[in-house]
Amino acid sequence: LLVQAKGNPNKSPEVVKSVKLDAQTATTVELGTRGDFAKIHWDISLYHTWVKDEILTTTDLFGISGSTRNSPDQTIHQGIEFGLNAVLLQNIFSKHADELKLNTVYNYSNFYFNDGIYKNKQIAGVPKHYIASSLRYTNKGFFAEINTEWLPSKTPTDHQNTIYQKAYQLFGTRIGYTKNKWSIFLEGKNLGNTKYASSYLIRDVVTNPPPAALTAKNVTTFIPGTGINFIVGIHYTL
């Protein structure tokens, strides 16, 4: 269905219309490897996908009305998915089962329009690089972890690639204890109190006002992420 809603910043949407969309189809070539060596496990895949009739959803300049439609042009999805789990050290402080373990995920996503008016432009809203990593120490039931989430490059928020979300990196920690089916933990997120956009509105192109005049005051684009925060939790496994 194609859904459109007309409106402006001073009142809610007033029109909703739906029409039939074509099914999105794709052809993918993928090459990968998965395996273990010593105490290292990896999972790597490289892919290239030709997408036809990709379903895209965008909003207007002020985020009041929006539409969902098929892309009239072919799009390409290609990239790398990489996962690594590695036990770095064991029996660090005792003769019992304690260990230091690294978990890392890296995604390279080069999604772009292959022809048409947006030819070679990145599809908005898809970070090209994404990294999530954690270093976790466990000793019997006790565990302590430091982690990071990193977007090392800017991400376009419109298909014309005129407005971008800035790169950012967040740091966190988690500490707790597990016994039988119970677990209690304290988690800290965004410990650096980094200012970043956790989400954003996707548009085709921002044309009014012109890109040179765009500021956070005259166009709604970014939704701010949460600053430094802490969570205390109890988890029970059935």
C-alpha positions as a Markdown table, in Angstrom:
| # | Residue | x | y | z |
|---|---|---|---|---|
| 1 | Leu | 0.0 | 0.0 | 0.0 |
| 2 | Leu | 1.1 | 3.6 | -0.7 |
| 3 | Val | 0.1 | 5.8 | 2.2 |
| 4 | Gln | 0.1 | 9.6 | 1.9 |
| 5 | Ala | -1.1 | 12.2 | 4.5 |
| 6 | Lys | -1.3 | 15.9 | 3.8 |
| 7 | Gly | -0.7 | 18.4 | 6.6 |
| 8 | Asn | 1.5 | 21.2 | 7.9 |
| 9 | Pro | 3.3 | 22.1 | 11.2 |
| 10 | Asn | 0.1 | 23.7 | 12.5 |
| 11 | Lys | -2.3 | 20.9 | 12.2 |
| 12 | Ser | -2.5 | 17.1 | 11.9 |
| 13 | Pro | -2.6 | 15.1 | 8.6 |
| 14 | Glu | -5.9 | 15.3 | 6.8 |
| 15 | Val | -5.7 | 12.9 | 3.8 |
| 16 | Val | -4.8 | 9.2 | 3.7 |
| 17 | Lys | -4.7 | 7.3 | 0.4 |
| 18 | Ser | -3.7 | 3.8 | -0.4 |
| 19 | Val | -2.8 | 2.1 | -3.6 |
| 20 | Lys | -1.3 | -1.2 | -4.6 |
| 21 | Leu | 2.5 | -1.6 | -4.6 |
| 22 | Asp | 4.6 | -4.0 | -6.6 |
| 23 | Ala | 6.4 | -6.7 | -4.7 |
| 24 | Gln | 10.1 | -6.0 | -4.0 |
| 25 | Thr | 12.3 | -8.6 | -5.5 |
| 26 | Ala | 16.1 | -9.1 | -5.5 |
| 27 | Thr | 18.9 | -11.3 | -6.8 |
| 28 | Thr | 21.8 | -11.9 | -4.5 |
| 29 | Val | 25.3 | -13.3 | -4.9 |
| 30 | Glu | 27.0 | -14.1 | -1.6 |
| 31 | Leu | 30.3 | -15.6 | -0.5 |
| 32 | Gly | 31.2 | -16.3 | 3.1 |
| 33 | Thr | 33.1 | -18.4 | 5.6 |
| 34 | Arg | 32.4 | -19.6 | 9.1 |
| 35 | Gly | 34.7 | -21.5 | 11.4 |
| 36 | Asp | 36.7 | -21.9 | 14.6 |
| 37 | Phe | 40.4 | -21.8 | 15.3 |
| 38 | Ala | 41.7 | -22.4 | 18.8 |
| 39 | Lys | 39.3 | -20.2 | 20.9 |
| 40 | Ile | 38.4 | -17.9 | 18.0 |
| 41 | His | 35.1 | -18.1 | 16.1 |
| 42 | Trp | 34.4 | -16.0 | 13.0 |
| 43 | Asp | 31.5 | -15.5 | 10.7 |
| 44 | Ile | 32.1 | -13.5 | 7.5 |
| 45 | Ser | 30.0 | -12.9 | 4.4 |
| 46 | Leu | 30.3 | -10.7 | 1.4 |
| 47 | Tyr | 27.2 | -10.0 | -0.7 |
| 48 | His | 25.9 | -8.1 | -3.7 |
| 49 | Thr | 22.2 | -7.7 | -4.4 |
| 50 | Trp | 20.3 | -6.3 | -7.3 |
| 51 | Val | 17.0 | -5.0 | -6.0 |
| 52 | Lys | 14.0 | -4.2 | -8.2 |
| 53 | Asp | 11.0 | -2.2 | -7.0 |
| 54 | Glu | 12.6 | -1.5 | -3.6 |
| 55 | Ile | 10.0 | -0.2 | -1.1 |
| 56 | Leu | 11.0 | 3.3 | 0.2 |
| 57 | Thr | 9.3 | 5.4 | 2.8 |
| 58 | Thr | 9.9 | 9.1 | 3.1 |
| 59 | Thr | 8.4 | 12.1 | 4.8 |
| 60 | Asp | 8.0 | 15.8 | 3.9 |
| 61 | Leu | 10.2 | 18.7 | 5.0 |
| 62 | Phe | 8.5 | 19.1 | 8.4 |
| 63 | Gly | 7.8 | 15.4 | 9.1 |
| 64 | Ile | 4.1 | 15.8 | 9.0 |
| 65 | Ser | 3.1 | 13.9 | 5.9 |
| 66 | Gly | 4.8 | 10.9 | 4.3 |
| 67 | Ser | 4.5 | 8.3 | 1.6 |
| 68 | Thr | 5.6 | 4.7 | 0.9 |
| 69 | Arg | 6.3 | 3.7 | -2.7 |
| 70 | Asn | 8.3 | 1.5 | -5.1 |
| 71 | Ser | 11.6 | 2.9 | -6.2 |
| 72 | Pro | 11.3 | 3.6 | -10.0 |
| 73 | Asp | 15.1 | 2.8 | -10.4 |
| 74 | Gln | 17.1 | -0.3 | -9.6 |
| 75 | Thr | 19.0 | -0.2 | -6.3 |
| 76 | Ile | 22.1 | -2.0 | -5.2 |
| 77 | His | 22.8 | -3.5 | -1.8 |
| 78 | Gln | 26.4 | -4.7 | -1.3 |
| 79 | Gly | 28.6 | -5.1 | 1.7 |
| 80 | Ile | 30.3 | -7.2 | 4.4 |
| 81 | Glu | 28.9 | -8.8 | 7.5 |
| 82 | Phe | 31.7 | -9.8 | 10.0 |
| 83 | Gly | 31.3 | -11.3 | 13.5 |
| 84 | Leu | 34.1 | -12.4 | 15.8 |
| 85 | Asn | 34.1 | -14.1 | 19.2 |
| 86 | Ala | 37.4 | -14.7 | 20.8 |
| 87 | Val | 38.5 | -16.0 | 24.3 |
| 88 | Leu | 41.6 | -13.8 | 24.9 |
| 89 | Leu | 42.5 | -15.1 | 28.4 |
| 90 | Gln | 41.4 | -17.9 | 30.7 |
| 91 | Asn | 42.2 | -18.6 | 34.4 |
| 92 | Ile | 43.4 | -15.0 | 34.8 |
| 93 | Phe | 43.0 | -14.6 | 38.5 |
| 94 | Ser | 42.2 | -18.1 | 39.7 |
| 95 | Lys | 42.6 | -21.8 | 38.9 |
| 96 | His | 38.9 | -22.0 | 38.1 |
| 97 | Ala | 36.8 | -21.1 | 35.0 |
| 98 | Asp | 37.3 | -17.4 | 34.6 |
| 99 | Glu | 37.9 | -15.8 | 31.2 |
| 100 | Leu | 38.2 | -12.6 | 29.2 |
| 101 | Lys | 36.2 | -12.7 | 26.0 |
| 102 | Leu | 35.9 | -10.3 | 23.0 |
| 103 | Asn | 32.8 | -10.0 | 20.9 |
| 104 | Thr | 32.8 | -7.8 | 17.8 |
| 105 | Val | 30.4 | -7.1 | 14.9 |
| 106 | Tyr | 31.2 | -5.0 | 11.9 |
| 107 | Asn | 28.8 | -4.2 | 9.0 |
| 108 | Tyr | 29.8 | -2.5 | 5.8 |
| 109 | Ser | 26.6 | -1.5 | 3.9 |
| 110 | Asn | 27.0 | 0.2 | 0.6 |
| 111 | Phe | 23.3 | 0.7 | -0.5 |
| 112 | Tyr | 22.8 | 3.0 | -3.5 |
| 113 | Phe | 20.7 | 3.9 | -6.5 |
| 114 | Asn | 22.1 | 2.3 | -9.7 |
| 115 | Asp | 20.3 | 4.7 | -12.1 |
| 116 | Gly | 17.8 | 7.5 | -12.3 |
| 117 | Ile | 17.9 | 10.9 | -10.8 |
| 118 | Tyr | 19.7 | 9.6 | -7.7 |
| 119 | Lys | 22.2 | 7.5 | -9.6 |
| 120 | Asn | 25.2 | 6.6 | -7.4 |
| 121 | Lys | 23.6 | 8.4 | -4.4 |
| 122 | Gln | 23.5 | 6.5 | -1.1 |
| 123 | Ile | 20.0 | 5.2 | 0.0 |
| 124 | Ala | 19.2 | 7.5 | 3.0 |
| 125 | Gly | 19.2 | 6.1 | 6.5 |
| 126 | Val | 21.6 | 3.3 | 6.1 |
| 127 | Pro | 25.0 | 3.7 | 7.9 |
| 128 | Lys | 27.8 | 2.7 | 5.7 |
| 129 | His | 29.9 | 1.5 | 8.6 |
| 130 | Tyr | 28.7 | 0.1 | 11.9 |
| 131 | Ile | 30.8 | -1.4 | 14.7 |
| 132 | Ala | 29.6 | -2.9 | 18.0 |
| 133 | Ser | 32.2 | -4.5 | 20.3 |
| 134 | Ser | 32.4 | -5.7 | 23.9 |
| 135 | Leu | 35.1 | -7.0 | 26.3 |
| 136 | Arg | 33.6 | -9.2 | 29.0 |
| 137 | Tyr | 35.2 | -10.8 | 32.0 |
| 138 | Thr | 33.4 | -13.7 | 33.8 |
| 139 | Asn | 34.3 | -15.6 | 36.9 |
| 140 | Lys | 31.8 | -18.3 | 38.0 |
| 141 | Gly | 28.6 | -16.2 | 38.3 |
| 142 | Phe | 30.2 | -12.8 | 38.3 |
| 143 | Phe | 30.5 | -10.8 | 35.1 |
| 144 | Ala | 31.8 | -7.3 | 34.1 |
| 145 | Glu | 31.8 | -5.8 | 30.6 |
| 146 | Ile | 32.8 | -2.7 | 28.7 |
| 147 | Asn | 31.3 | -2.0 | 25.3 |
| 148 | Thr | 31.1 | 0.4 | 22.5 |
| 149 | Glu | 28.8 | 1.3 | 19.5 |
| 150 | Trp | 30.5 | 3.2 | 16.8 |
| 151 | Leu | 29.3 | 4.8 | 13.5 |
| 152 | Pro | 32.6 | 6.1 | 12.1 |
| 153 | Ser | 31.2 | 7.9 | 9.1 |
| 154 | Lys | 28.3 | 10.2 | 8.4 |
| 155 | Thr | 25.0 | 8.9 | 7.2 |
| 156 | Pro | 22.8 | 10.6 | 4.6 |
| 157 | Thr | 19.2 | 11.3 | 5.7 |
| 158 | Asp | 17.9 | 12.2 | 2.2 |
| 159 | His | 18.3 | 10.3 | -1.0 |
| 160 | Gln | 19.9 | 13.3 | -2.7 |
| 161 | Asn | 22.6 | 13.1 | 0.1 |
| 162 | Thr | 22.5 | 16.8 | 1.1 |
| 163 | Ile | 21.9 | 16.3 | 4.9 |
| 164 | Tyr | 23.8 | 13.9 | 7.1 |
| 165 | Gln | 23.8 | 12.4 | 10.5 |
| 166 | Lys | 27.3 | 13.0 | 12.0 |
| 167 | Ala | 29.5 | 10.1 | 13.0 |
| 168 | Tyr | 29.5 | 9.2 | 16.7 |
| 169 | Gln | 30.7 | 6.6 | 19.2 |
| 170 | Leu | 29.1 | 5.5 | 22.5 |
| 171 | Phe | 30.7 | 3.7 | 25.5 |
| 172 | Gly | 29.0 | 1.6 | 28.1 |
| 173 | Thr | 29.5 | -0.9 | 30.9 |
| 174 | Arg | 27.6 | -3.7 | 32.5 |
| 175 | Ile | 28.3 | -5.6 | 35.7 |
| 176 | Gly | 26.3 | -8.3 | 37.5 |
| 177 | Tyr | 26.0 | -11.7 | 38.9 |
| 178 | Thr | 24.2 | -14.9 | 37.7 |
| 179 | Lys | 23.2 | -17.9 | 39.7 |
| 180 | Asn | 20.9 | -20.7 | 38.5 |
| 181 | Lys | 18.1 | -19.0 | 36.6 |
| 182 | Trp | 18.5 | -15.6 | 38.2 |
| 183 | Ser | 20.6 | -12.7 | 37.1 |
| 184 | Ile | 21.0 | -9.2 | 38.5 |
| 185 | Phe | 22.9 | -6.4 | 36.7 |
| 186 | Leu | 23.8 | -2.7 | 36.7 |
| 187 | Glu | 24.2 | -1.2 | 33.2 |
| 188 | Gly | 25.6 | 2.2 | 32.3 |
| 189 | Lys | 25.0 | 3.6 | 28.8 |
| 190 | Asn | 26.5 | 6.6 | 26.9 |
| 191 | Leu | 29.0 | 7.1 | 29.7 |
| 192 | Gly | 30.7 | 9.9 | 27.8 |
| 193 | Asn | 27.3 | 11.8 | 27.6 |
| 194 | Thr | 27.8 | 12.1 | 23.9 |
| 195 | Lys | 25.3 | 14.2 | 21.9 |
| 196 | Tyr | 24.1 | 12.2 | 18.9 |
| 197 | Ala | 21.0 | 11.5 | 16.8 |
| 198 | Ser | 19.6 | 8.1 | 17.6 |
| 199 | Ser | 17.2 | 8.4 | 14.6 |
| 200 | Tyr | 16.2 | 10.7 | 11.8 |
| 201 | Leu | 13.5 | 11.5 | 9.3 |
| 202 | Ile | 14.1 | 10.2 | 5.8 |
| 203 | Arg | 13.4 | 12.4 | 2.8 |
| 204 | Asp | 14.0 | 12.3 | -1.0 |
| 205 | Val | 15.7 | 15.7 | -1.1 |
| 206 | Val | 15.6 | 18.8 | 1.1 |
| 207 | Thr | 15.0 | 21.7 | -1.3 |
| 208 | Asn | 13.2 | 24.4 | 0.7 |
| 209 | Pro | 14.9 | 26.0 | 2.5 |
| 210 | Pro | 18.1 | 25.5 | 0.5 |
| 211 | Pro | 20.8 | 23.2 | 2.0 |
| 212 | Ala | 23.1 | 26.1 | 2.9 |
| 213 | Ala | 20.4 | 27.6 | 5.1 |
| 214 | Leu | 19.4 | 24.4 | 6.9 |
| 215 | Thr | 19.6 | 24.5 | 10.7 |
| 216 | Ala | 18.0 | 22.5 | 13.5 |
| 217 | Lys | 15.8 | 25.5 | 14.0 |
| 218 | Asn | 14.0 | 25.5 | 10.6 |
| 219 | Val | 13.8 | 21.8 | 9.6 |
| 220 | Thr | 13.0 | 18.7 | 11.7 |
| 221 | Thr | 15.5 | 16.0 | 10.8 |
| 222 | Phe | 17.2 | 14.5 | 13.8 |
| 223 | Ile | 15.8 | 12.8 | 16.9 |
| 224 | Pro | 18.3 | 13.1 | 19.8 |
| 225 | Gly | 19.7 | 10.1 | 21.5 |
| 226 | Thr | 19.6 | 9.5 | 25.3 |
| 227 | Gly | 22.4 | 11.0 | 27.3 |
| 228 | Ile | 24.3 | 9.2 | 30.1 |
| 229 | Asn | 21.9 | 6.8 | 31.9 |
| 230 | Phe | 21.9 | 3.8 | 34.2 |
| 231 | Ile | 19.7 | 0.7 | 34.4 |
| 232 | Val | 19.3 | -1.8 | 37.2 |
| 233 | Gly | 17.7 | -5.1 | 36.2 |
| 234 | Ile | 16.8 | -8.5 | 37.4 |
| 235 | His | 16.4 | -11.3 | 34.9 |
| 236 | Tyr | 14.9 | -14.8 | 35.3 |
| 237 | Thr | 15.1 | -17.6 | 32.8 |
| 238 | Leu | 12.1 | -19.9 | 32.6 |
